[in-house]
């Protein structure tokens, strides 16, 4: 099983992919024939996730979906950052006890 810090790091990376994807969709919404990108998160057997992008099968934009995706990505990043910081603080506390 992966460490708590590495699982939180994978969550932050996935949130960054989601943020980049929604920004790409918003920036290109007026491009003729544009097909949105979508994020697919795959759970890993030892913990954490891997995020990848796929292209939507049909043309079209969804500004409201992309704005919500940006907010979700921001909140997911912040939540994973909090877990990462807590894990780091716990490791530091354990090292102080052992020293």
C-alpha positions as CSV (number, residue, x, y, z in Angstrom):
1,X,0.0,0.0,0.0
2,X,1.2,3.5,-0.9
3,X,2.0,6.0,1.8
4,X,-0.6,8.6,2.8
5,X,1.6,11.4,1.3
6,X,1.9,9.6,-2.1
7,X,-1.9,9.0,-2.2
8,X,-2.5,12.7,-1.5
9,X,0.1,13.7,-4.1
10,X,-1.7,11.6,-6.7
11,X,-5.0,13.3,-5.8
12,X,-3.3,16.7,-6.2
13,X,-2.0,15.7,-9.6
14,X,-5.4,14.5,-10.7
15,X,-7.0,17.8,-9.5
16,X,-4.4,19.6,-11.6
17,X,-5.3,17.5,-14.7
18,X,-9.0,18.4,-14.1
19,X,-8.2,22.1,-13.8
20,X,-6.1,22.1,-16.9
21,X,-8.7,20.2,-18.8
22,X,-11.6,22.5,-17.9
23,X,-9.4,25.6,-18.7
24,X,-8.6,24.0,-22.1
25,X,-12.4,23.5,-22.7
26,X,-13.2,27.1,-21.7
27,X,-10.4,28.6,-23.8
28,X,-11.4,26.6,-26.9
29,X,-15.2,26.8,-26.7
30,X,-15.6,29.1,-29.6
31,X,-13.4,27.0,-31.9
32,X,-15.4,25.6,-34.8
33,X,-15.9,21.8,-34.4
34,X,-14.5,21.8,-30.9
35,X,-14.9,18.6,-28.9
36,X,-14.6,18.9,-25.2
37,X,-11.9,17.0,-23.2
38,X,-13.1,14.9,-20.3
39,X,-11.1,13.6,-17.3
40,X,-11.0,9.9,-16.4
41,X,-9.7,9.0,-13.0
42,X,-8.5,5.4,-12.5
43,X,-7.9,4.1,-9.0
44,X,-4.6,2.4,-8.4
45,X,-4.4,-1.0,-6.6
46,X,-2.0,0.3,-4.0
47,X,-3.9,3.6,-3.4
48,X,-4.3,6.9,-5.2
49,X,-5.5,7.7,-8.7
50,X,-4.2,8.4,-12.1
51,X,-6.0,11.0,-14.2
52,X,-6.1,11.0,-18.0
53,X,-8.1,12.9,-20.6
54,X,-10.3,11.7,-23.3
55,X,-12.1,13.6,-26.1
56,X,-15.9,13.8,-26.1
57,X,-17.5,11.8,-28.9
58,X,-19.6,14.8,-30.1
59,X,-19.0,18.4,-30.7
60,X,-20.3,21.0,-28.2
61,X,-19.4,23.1,-25.2
62,X,-20.6,23.0,-21.7
63,X,-19.4,26.2,-20.0
64,X,-21.4,25.5,-16.8
65,X,-19.9,22.0,-16.5
66,X,-16.4,23.3,-17.0
67,X,-16.8,26.1,-14.4
68,X,-18.1,23.6,-11.9
69,X,-15.2,21.3,-12.7
70,X,-12.8,24.1,-11.9
71,X,-14.3,24.6,-8.5
72,X,-14.3,20.9,-7.8
73,X,-10.7,20.6,-8.9
74,X,-9.7,23.5,-6.6
75,X,-11.5,21.9,-3.7
76,X,-10.0,18.5,-4.4
77,X,-6.5,19.9,-4.6
78,X,-7.0,21.8,-1.3
79,X,-8.4,18.7,0.5
80,X,-5.5,16.5,-0.7
81,X,-3.0,19.2,0.3
82,X,-4.5,19.2,3.8
83,X,-4.0,15.4,4.0
84,X,-0.5,15.8,2.7
85,X,0.3,18.4,5.3
86,X,-1.2,16.3,8.1
87,X,0.8,13.3,7.0
88,X,4.0,15.4,7.0
89,X,3.2,16.7,10.5
90,X,2.5,13.2,11.9
91,X,5.8,11.9,10.4
92,X,7.6,14.9,12.0
93,X,6.0,14.2,15.4
94,X,7.0,10.5,15.2
95,X,10.6,11.4,14.4
96,X,10.7,13.8,17.3
97,X,9.4,11.1,19.7
98,X,11.9,8.5,18.3
99,X,14.9,11.0,18.6
